[in-house]
Amino acid sequence: MAKKEKKAKAPAEPALPENSAKVPVALRFNADLLAKIDDMAKKRGMSRNAIISYWCSRALEME
């Protein structure tokens, strides 16, 4: 008789300080798109996170 496999539980979100202004998120990108994002970030001397945050902020300002 085969044993049932247990599903792995998703890790709990890390506790954030009460005064933290930023919240961690997980995003999924196509590998080709992510490579282009990384190239652009490198050209601008920014991290991947910084350039994505910048682009999102700019897009929301234009709405």
N, C-alpha and C positions, 0 to 999 in steps of 0.2 A: 504494500500500500504506500503510495507516494505521500510525502509530507507536504503540507501547504507551506508555501513561502510567505514569510511576513513581509509586508510592504514597508519600505524604509520611510520613516517619518521625516517630513521636511524640517530642517533645522529651525529652531526658534529665532525670531528676529532679535538681533543684539539690542540690549538695553541702551537707550540714548540718554545723555544728560538732559535734564529738564529744560535747560536753556539752549539746547542745540537747535540751530536754525536750519540745518540740513538733515535730510532723511535718506538713508540708502535705498536704492531701487535696483532691480535686476531687469536688464533689457536683453533681447536677442536680436542679433543682426546677421544678415547674410555675410559670409566670410569675405566676399569681394567688396561689399560696402564698408565693412569694418576696416579693411586694409586701406581704402580710400580715406576714411575718417582719420585713421592713424597717420597717413601720409600728410594730410592737411594740418593736423595738430602739430606734427613734427616741424613742418615748414614755418608754422607760426610760433614755435617755441612753447607750445601748450601741451598739457596732458590730454588724453582722450576724454576724461571726465570734464575737464575745463571747457573744451571746445563744444562738446555736446550741450553742456549747461548754457554756454554762451549762445549757441544757435537757438536753443529753446527759448531763452529769455528774449532774444531779438524777435523771434517769430511771434511771441505773445504781445510784445510792444506794438507790432504792426497790426494786430487784430482790432 
